[in-house]
């Protein structure tokens, strides 16, 4: 039964992608960019970290077919859902910011996105229920968080500072989902709460970078971010400094002084990647630096996992 559910949900995910690509009418590159591939990779990587954290105390069964691949599909379905509802709410803002939005792809209309959103949410709940009850509860919480962030009446992305904290919270949920998709874990007693708390704090600081390129649209439609509150020039400096602080805080909060040099190097690279460009920052580059940093963290293993 689990295999049938997995194949069905994989078909739903692939079918939605194929449908969007088919209706993009010659704008396939724009459509692909609007899917935010770097964000899919980011949440997949966070999921993987949680999965590996659960396997850390034990050896043997890795559960690739029963936990990892279904969970990896699940986290990407969940991000697709959050992207769909965010694109519906931010269509005008993204148009001003010249930011790829699936709904701004020629040939696609907003009224056609309600059904895919519902289907994606339903497939996510179905797939998570086949994995475990805990995965189902976390999935429901991620769906609720995504709705509260993007949609009225809450639309938490309008609330200064809370908007970034919600994204960091979503990252923690993605990590927790990976943890509970693993075939074996020791429950919350084995959950690396300290590193996760440090991760939450640092991501909250670093994820403000997403607002640099959104300044014009956010300002017009009343989205309160560091950029719109502090101003375009000063806001960029503040965000660059917070990103650097996030990297530097990681080894301090984890009591891993041997990892400080690596954190400082990646933090400095991120700092200048935000501060130096005269116009738009290269968001994929920012994510790439973070992925490299996460890979270095896993390879050097400063906590001795």
C-alpha positions in Angstrom: 0.0 0.0 0.0 2.8 2.4 0.9 4.4 1.8 -2.5 1.2 2.6 -4.3 0.8 5.8 -2.3 4.4 6.8 -3.1 4.0 6.1 -6.8 0.7 8.1 -6.9 2.2 11.1 -5.1 5.3 11.0 -7.3 3.0 11.0 -10.3 1.1 14.0 -8.9 4.3 15.9 -8.4 5.6 15.1 -11.9 2.2 15.7 -13.4 2.0 19.2 -12.0 5.5 20.1 -13.2 4.7 18.7 -16.7 1.3 20.6 -16.8 3.0 23.9 -15.8 5.8 23.4 -18.4 3.3 22.5 -21.1 1.2 25.6 -20.4 4.2 28.0 -20.2 4.0 28.5 -24.0 7.6 29.0 -24.9 8.6 30.4 -21.5 10.0 27.2 -20.1 13.2 28.8 -18.7 11.1 31.4 -16.9 8.9 28.6 -15.6 11.8 26.6 -14.3 13.2 29.7 -12.5 9.8 30.4 -10.9 10.0 27.0 -9.3 12.9 28.3 -7.1 15.2 25.2 -7.6 17.6 26.5 -5.0 14.9 26.5 -2.4 13.9 22.9 -3.3 17.6 21.9 -2.9 17.8 23.8 0.4 14.8 22.1 2.0 15.9 18.7 0.7 19.3 19.3 2.3 17.7 20.3 5.6 15.5 17.2 5.4 18.7 15.1 4.8 20.4 16.6 7.8 17.4 15.5 10.0 17.4 12.0 8.5 21.1 11.5 9.1 20.7 12.8 12.7 18.2 10.0 13.4 20.6 7.4 11.9 23.6 8.7 13.8 23.2 6.7 17.0 22.6 3.4 15.2 23.8 1.4 12.3 22.2 -0.9 9.9 18.9 -0.2 8.2 18.9 3.1 6.3 15.2 2.8 5.1 15.8 4.3 1.7 12.6 3.0 0.2 10.4 3.2 3.4 11.5 6.5 4.7 14.1 8.5 2.8 12.7 8.6 -0.8 9.1 9.1 0.4 10.2 11.8 2.8 12.3 13.5 0.1 9.3 13.6 -2.2 7.2 14.8 0.7 9.4 17.8 1.5 9.4 18.8 -2.1 5.6 18.5 -2.3 5.3 20.7 0.7 7.6 23.3 -0.7 5.6 23.2 -4.0 2.4 23.9 -2.0 4.0 26.8 -0.1 5.3 28.2 -3.4 1.9 27.9 -5.1 0.0 29.8 -2.4 2.8 32.3 -2.0 2.8 33.0 -5.8 -1.0 33.5 -5.7 -0.6 36.1 -2.9 2.5 37.8 -4.3 1.8 37.9 -8.0 1.8 41.7 -8.2 4.7 42.1 -5.8 6.8 39.7 -7.8 5.9 41.5 -11.0 7.3 44.8 -9.6 10.4 43.0 -8.2 11.0 41.3 -11.5 11.1 38.1 -9.6 10.1 34.8 -11.3 6.6 33.9 -10.3 4.8 30.9 -11.9 1.6 32.9 -12.2 3.4 35.6 -14.3 4.4 32.9 -16.8 2.6 33.7 -20.1 -0.3 31.4 -20.5 -0.9 30.6 -16.8 -3.8 32.2 -15.0 -4.4 32.5 -11.2 -7.8 30.8 -11.3 -6.1 27.7 -12.5 -3.9 27.4 -9.4 -6.5 26.7 -6.7 -6.9 23.0 -7.7 -3.1 22.3 -7.9 -2.7 23.8 -4.4 -5.4 21.6 -3.0 -4.1 18.5 -4.8 -0.5 19.2 -3.6 -1.7 19.6 0.0 -3.8 16.4 -0.2 -0.9 14.4 -1.7 1.4 15.6 1.1 -1.1 14.5 3.8 -1.7 11.2 2.1 2.0 10.5 1.7 2.9 11.5 5.2 0.2 9.3 6.7 1.8 6.3 4.9 5.1 7.1 6.6 4.1 7.6 10.2 1.7 9.5 12.5 4.5 11.9 13.5 5.3 12.7 9.9 1.6 13.4 9.3 1.5 15.8 12.3 4.6 17.6 11.1 3.2 17.8 7.6 0.0 19.3 8.8 2.0 21.9 10.8 4.1 22.8 7.8 0.9 23.3 5.7 -0.7 25.5 8.4 2.6 27.5 8.7 2.8 28.1 5.0 -0.8 29.3 4.9 -0.4 31.6 7.8 2.8 33.0 6.3 1.4 33.8 2.8 -2.4 34.1 3.0 -4.9 36.4 4.6 -6.1 36.9 7.3 -2.7 36.2 9.0 -0.2 36.9 6.2 2.7 36.8 8.7 5.2 37.8 6.0 3.9 41.4 6.5 5.0 41.3 10.2 8.5 42.7 10.7 11.0 40.2 12.1 8.3 37.5 12.6 8.3 36.9 8.8 12.0 35.7 8.9 11.4 33.7 12.2 8.5 31.8 10.5 10.8 30.8 7.6 13.5 29.6 10.1 10.7 27.7 12.0 9.8 26.0 8.7 13.4 25.0 8.2 13.4 23.4 11.7 10.1 21.6 10.8 11.8 20.3 7.6 14.7 19.0 9.7 12.3 17.4 12.2 10.4 15.7 9.3 13.7 14.2 8.1 14.4 13.0 11.6 11.0 11.2 12.0 11.1 9.8 8.4 14.1 7.7 9.4 13.3 4.0 10.1 14.9 4.2 13.5 15.3 7.0 16.0 15.5 7.4 19.7 12.6 9.8 19.9 13.0 13.4 21.2 15.6 12.1 23.7 18.0 11.6 20.8 17.0 14.7 18.9 19.9 17.2 18.7 18.0 20.0 20.3 21.1 22.2 21.0 22.4 22.2 17.4 18.8 22.7 16.1 18.3 25.7 18.4 21.6 27.2 17.1 20.4 26.4 13.5 17.1 28.2 14.1 18.8 31.4 15.5 21.4 31.5 12.7 18.9 30.9 9.9 16.7 33.6 11.4 19.5 36.0 11.0 20.8 34.9 7.6 17.4 34.4 5.8 16.8 38.2 5.6 18.8 38.1 2.4 15.6 37.0 0.6 14.3 40.6 1.1 17.1 42.5 -0.7 15.8 41.9 -4.2 12.2 42.4 -3.0 12.5 46.0 -1.8 10.4 47.8 -4.5 7.4 45.5 -4.3 7.5 45.0 -0.6 7.6 48.8 0.0 4.7 49.4 -2.3 2.4 46.8 -0.8 3.3 47.4 2.9 5.5 44.3 3.6 7.6 45.3 6.6 11.1 43.9 6.3 14.6 45.2 7.3 14.9 46.6 3.8 11.6 48.6 3.9 12.1 49.7 7.5 15.8 50.7 7.4 15.8 51.9 3.8 17.4 50.4 0.7 21.1 51.3 1.4 21.1 50.9 5.1 18.9 47.8 5.0 21.3 46.0 2.7 24.2 46.8 5.1 22.1 45.5 8.1 21.2 42.3 6.3 24.8 41.6 5.2 25.9 42.2 8.8 23.2 39.9 10.2 24.1 37.1 7.7 27.8 37.4 8.8 26.7 37.3 12.5 24.6 34.1 11.8 27.7 32.3 10.5 29.9 33.5 13.3 27.3 32.6 16.0 27.1 29.0 14.8 30.4 27.8 16.2 29.9 30.0 19.3 26.5 28.5 20.1 27.7 25.0 19.4 30.9 25.4 21.5 32.9 24.4 18.4 35.8 26.9 18.3 37.6 24.8 15.8 34.9 25.5 13.2 35.2 29.3 13.6 37.6 29.9 10.7 35.4 28.0 8.3 32.3 29.9 9.5 34.2 33.2 9.2 35.2 32.5 5.7 31.7 31.6 4.5 30.2 34.5 6.5 32.6 37.0 4.9 31.9 35.6 1.4 28.1 36.0 2.0 28.6 39.4 3.5 30.4 40.8 0.4 28.0 38.9 -1.9 25.2 41.0 -0.4 26.9 44.3 0.0 29.0 44.7 -3.1 26.4 44.3 -6.0 25.0 47.6 -7.0 21.6 46.3 -7.9 20.2 42.8 -7.4 22.1 40.2 -5.3 22.7 36.7 -6.7 20.4 34.6 -4.5 21.5 31.2 -6.0 25.1 32.2 -5.0 24.0 32.9 -1.4 22.3 29.5 -1.3 25.3 27.8 -2.9 27.6 29.3 -0.2 25.2 28.0 2.5 25.2 24.5 0.9 29.0 24.4 0.8 29.0 25.5 4.5 26.6 22.8 5.4 28.7 20.2 3.5 31.9 21.4 5.3 30.0 21.1 8.6 29.0 17.5 7.9 32.5 16.5 6.6 34.5 18.2 9.4 32.0 17.1 12.0 33.0 19.6 14.7 30.5 18.2 17.2 31.9 14.7 16.9 28.6 13.1 15.7 
